Amino acid sequence: MQNTRIFKMPFASVYPHYVRKAEKKGRTKEEVDTIIRWLTGYNQKSLQQQIDNKTDFRTFFEQAPEINPNVSKITGVICGYRVEEIEDELMQKIRYLDKLIDELARGKTMEKILRT
């Protein structure tokens, strides 16, 4: 998995796609934000600042207050790769987020998505 171009992409350019994907399946922007906050430790204000500042993915995850300790419970395939086997730490975090948004769009309950 060598596509590191995504590391330089603004998080703000992908965020609307996460929201649109969720809303198409009857889920909400608030649920998307809850998932992102759970994964990264951002609060709503700091998450919005990252979006407004058009922070790239690398910086977005580097500045994340705390990656949730339960990320190891996120397993499965996303984009043809098992998320738990992705070696590049940053790519793995990005794919964790993709996986959680996919689970939301597929109708999983928030309790299951947030591994509670």
C-alpha positions in Angstrom: 0.0 0.0 0.0 2.2 2.8 -1.3 -0.3 5.4 -2.2 1.0 8.1 0.1 -0.6 10.9 -2.0 -3.5 10.8 0.4 -1.2 11.9 3.3 -1.0 15.3 1.6 -4.7 15.6 0.8 -6.7 18.0 3.0 -8.9 16.2 5.4 -11.6 18.8 4.6 -11.7 17.6 1.0 -12.6 14.0 2.1 -14.8 14.9 5.0 -17.8 15.8 2.9 -17.6 12.4 1.2 -17.8 10.7 4.6 -20.8 12.8 5.5 -22.5 12.2 2.1 -21.9 8.4 2.3 -23.5 8.3 5.7 -26.4 10.5 4.8 -27.2 8.5 1.7 -27.8 5.5 4.0 -29.9 7.5 6.5 -27.2 8.3 9.0 -26.2 11.8 10.1 -23.3 14.2 10.0 -23.4 14.1 13.8 -22.7 10.4 13.8 -19.8 10.9 11.4 -18.4 13.5 13.8 -18.9 11.3 16.7 -16.9 8.5 15.0 -14.1 10.9 14.1 -13.9 12.3 17.6 -13.9 8.8 19.1 -11.0 7.8 16.9 -8.9 10.9 17.2 -9.7 12.5 20.5 -10.6 15.8 18.9 -13.6 17.7 20.4 -16.1 19.3 18.1 -14.5 22.7 18.1 -11.0 21.4 17.3 -12.3 19.0 14.7 -14.0 21.9 13.0 -10.8 23.9 13.2 -8.9 21.1 11.4 -11.6 21.1 8.7 -11.6 25.0 8.4 -7.8 25.0 8.2 -7.8 22.4 5.4 -5.3 20.4 7.4 -3.7 17.5 5.5 -4.3 13.9 6.6 -0.7 13.6 8.0 -1.1 16.7 10.2 -4.7 15.8 11.1 -3.6 12.5 12.6 -0.3 13.9 14.0 -2.1 16.6 15.9 -4.9 14.3 17.1 -5.1 14.6 20.9 -5.3 10.8 21.4 -6.0 7.9 19.1 -8.5 5.7 20.8 -6.9 2.8 22.6 -9.6 0.5 21.2 -8.5 0.9 17.6 -7.0 -2.6 17.8 -10.6 -3.9 17.9 -11.2 -2.5 14.4 -10.7 -5.4 12.0 -11.7 -6.3 8.5 -11.1 -5.4 4.9 -11.2 -1.9 3.5 -10.0 -1.2 -0.1 -8.8 -4.7 -0.4 -6.5 -4.6 2.6 -7.0 -6.0 6.1 -6.8 -2.9 8.3 -5.1 -4.8 11.2 -2.3 -5.8 8.8 -1.5 -2.4 7.3 2.1 -1.6 8.2 2.3 2.1 7.7 0.9 3.7 10.8 -0.6 6.7 9.2 -2.2 4.7 6.4 -3.6 2.4 9.0 -5.3 5.3 10.9 -6.8 6.6 7.6 -8.1 3.2 6.8 -9.5 2.8 10.4 -11.5 5.9 9.7 -12.6 4.6 6.3 -13.7 1.3 7.9 -15.7 3.0 10.7 -17.5 5.2 8.1 -18.3 2.1 6.1 -19.7 0.4 9.1 -21.9 3.4 9.8 -23.2 3.4 6.2 -23.9 -0.3 6.4 -26.2 0.3 9.3 -24.2 -0.9 12.3 -25.2 0.6 15.6 -23.0 3.3 17.1 -22.2 1.0 20.1 -20.7 -1.6 17.8 -18.9 1.0 15.7 -17.4 2.6 18.7 -16.4 -0.8 20.1 -18.2 -0.3 23.4 
